[in-house]
Amino acid sequence: MPSTNGVPLRRTVKILLLDQSDRLLLLRGRESAGSEPIWYPVGGGIEDGEDAIAAGRREILEETGLREVEIGPEVWHRRHPYSWRGKQTDTDERWFVARTEHFTPSPYALTAEEQTYLTGFHWWTAEDLVSTTDPVFPPDLGTHLTILLHNGFPASPINISAPG
């Protein structure tokens, strides 16, 4: 499905997977060998015929090995141009919260491509995300998470797209 600027539209789901201490699980990946690693949330593309909740559960299982996760409210929406491994997309993200007990992730069903770039996991506090110098996707994730944890879940998803 093309977007208004002719770049393919990619519908995605992102999961704010929080443990009992409000730490957020992020994955670490590299776009290519030798590139700087970046931290990003669990999630990925919504497949044809799949709704966002089903996609979120599938992504959690594939990327962390965690089964039977109840996905909570949709809290954010984000639309932005994105480039990964030389492929440009217009990305439409839906962000949901899911709660779990703290666990050690063990990828269950990564694609061959995902296995080449997923290099680690870490549970982050909102404060650590705000203060880190490591690249995080999106860059203002710590600030948005801090606000969410302080104010609670919004009645409808908040647009966290960068202005412009």
SVG drawing of the C-alpha trace seen along z (x, -y; Angstrom):
<svg xmlns="http://www.w3.org/2000/svg" viewBox="-11 -21 44 42">
<polyline fill="none" stroke="black" stroke-width="0.4" points="0.0,0.0 1.6,-3.3 1.6,-6.3 1.0,-9.8 4.7,-10.4 5.0,-7.2 7.0,-5.3 5.5,-2.0 3.4,-2.3 4.4,0.2 1.9,0.8 3.6,1.8 3.0,2.5 5.3,1.6 5.0,3.1 6.0,1.3 6.8,4.6 7.1,3.5 8.0,5.6 6.7,5.3 9.3,2.5 8.2,0.5 11.4,1.4 11.0,1.5 12.5,4.4 14.4,3.1 16.2,5.1 19.7,4.1 20.4,4.4 22.7,3.3 21.6,2.2 24.8,3.7 28.1,5.2 30.2,2.4 27.3,0.0 26.5,-1.5 24.0,0.6 20.6,-0.9 18.0,0.0 14.4,0.4 11.1,1.9 9.6,5.3 7.5,5.2 7.3,5.3 5.2,5.4 1.5,6.2 0.9,8.9 -2.0,9.0 -5.1,10.2 -3.6,9.7 -4.8,7.2 -2.4,5.2 -3.0,7.2 -2.3,10.5 0.8,9.0 2.0,7.8 1.6,11.2 3.4,12.8 6.2,10.3 6.6,10.8 6.8,14.6 9.2,14.4 11.6,11.8 11.5,12.8 10.1,16.3 7.4,15.0 4.0,16.7 0.5,15.8 1.0,12.1 -2.1,9.9 -1.7,6.8 -3.1,3.7 -4.2,0.3 -3.0,-1.4 -1.2,-4.5 0.6,-6.1 0.5,-6.5 3.5,-7.5 4.0,-8.1 7.4,-8.7 9.7,-8.0 12.1,-5.2 15.1,-3.5 16.4,-0.1 19.0,1.8 18.6,-0.5 14.8,-0.1 12.7,-3.3 9.2,-3.1 6.5,-5.4 5.9,-3.7 2.6,-3.8 3.2,-2.6 0.6,-1.6 2.0,-1.4 0.6,0.8 1.5,1.6 1.9,5.1 2.9,6.1 4.9,9.2 7.0,10.5 10.7,9.9 12.3,12.6 15.3,13.4 14.4,13.1 15.1,16.1 14.2,15.5 11.8,18.1 11.3,17.6 13.6,15.0 13.9,14.8 17.3,15.4 17.6,11.6 16.6,10.8 19.2,13.2 21.9,11.2 21.1,7.9 19.6,8.7 22.5,8.5 21.0,8.2 18.4,7.3 18.2,4.9 15.5,3.9 15.6,0.1 14.1,-2.3 12.5,-5.5 15.3,-7.5 18.0,-5.4 16.5,-5.9 16.3,-9.6 20.0,-9.8 21.6,-7.3 24.0,-8.3 23.3,-5.0 21.1,-5.4 17.5,-4.6 14.6,-4.3 12.7,-6.5 15.1,-9.0 12.5,-10.5 11.3,-7.2 12.5,-7.8 10.7,-11.1 7.4,-9.6 7.7,-6.7 8.3,-8.9 5.2,-10.9 3.2,-7.7 4.3,-6.2 3.6,-9.5 0.2,-10.4 -1.2,-6.9 -2.7,-5.6 -4.4,-8.1 -8.1,-7.7 -7.1,-7.5 -3.7,-7.1 -1.4,-10.1 0.4,-11.1 4.1,-11.0 5.2,-11.7 8.0,-14.2 6.7,-17.6 7.4,-18.4"/>
</svg>
